[in-house]
Amino acid sequence: LMEAISSSYVHFLIEACDHYISDKPYEDKNQFYHNINRYYELFPYWEPKKESKDDVQLTSHKANPLNTNCVLMAQFVFKKLWLANPDILASEVFVRKGKKDEVKVQWHVLHDDETPFHQAYFQPREKNIISILRRIQMVLTCAPYRLYKHLQEYEPAIATPASVYEFYCQYYSHILLHGCPCHIEQTPFRTKEDFIKFLWYILYTTESIPNEYVLPGAPFGYPLLLTAD
């Protein structure tokens, strides 16, 4: 019965995409993101809400079997979603109409996109880097971090210093359309300040030596140097 219910839930989530979010461009961006949020609220998240001090004593009680079964069913749902790999990761695409930008949805699979360059990544925790990542053509989903946490055991793609470094090194020829070397203004970084911000993001601090920063991998052969000329 649990298998049947979870399979039906997965089918519902896949079919609900088009019912909650239109494939036509939205003039009202707030409405677009509102619909996106409403869709992702359908997923069976199970983490408990924060309890007040007055409710602490309730945690010592035995787990409710009904709650346990609900969590188990939710786990089945996420596992089946991962195995089915449907197009349920939404990203926004901006289209120009007259003097205004409109936004429309584009759907992506959870993992192993047929075109790896277009694989959707969950957004990084550091929001100040998002605009730069989008400029280098990294696809960032509008799906919430909460969804990532429930899929985390399957290792979905998420923007981190290591994954961004790997993406840039693998696809820099798609990003730097004017080749290399080139002027910073001819790149998606646009300014040296944004390129430096990008470099700071992908650098790691070492535990052995304070204030020492290293790249996630060997940078040889990759366009990561900024010169004065």
PEZIWO-V685795 format. One record per run of one state. SS is the DSSP state (alpha for helix, beta for strand, coil for the rest). FROM is the first residue (numbers start at 1). LEN is the number of residues. If there is no record, write none. Layout:
ss,from,len
SS,FROM,LEN
SS,FROM,LEN
This chain:
ss,from,len
coil,1,1
alpha,2,19
coil,21,5
beta,26,1
coil,27,2
alpha,29,12
coil,41,12
alpha,53,8
coil,61,4
alpha,65,20
coil,85,2
beta,87,11
coil,98,2
beta,100,10
coil,110,6
alpha,116,3
coil,119,1
beta,120,3
coil,123,4
alpha,127,9
coil,136,3
beta,139,2
coil,141,4
alpha,145,10
coil,155,3
beta,158,1
coil,159,2
alpha,161,15
coil,176,8
alpha,184,3
coil,187,5
alpha,192,11
beta,203,3
coil,206,7
beta,213,3
coil,216,14
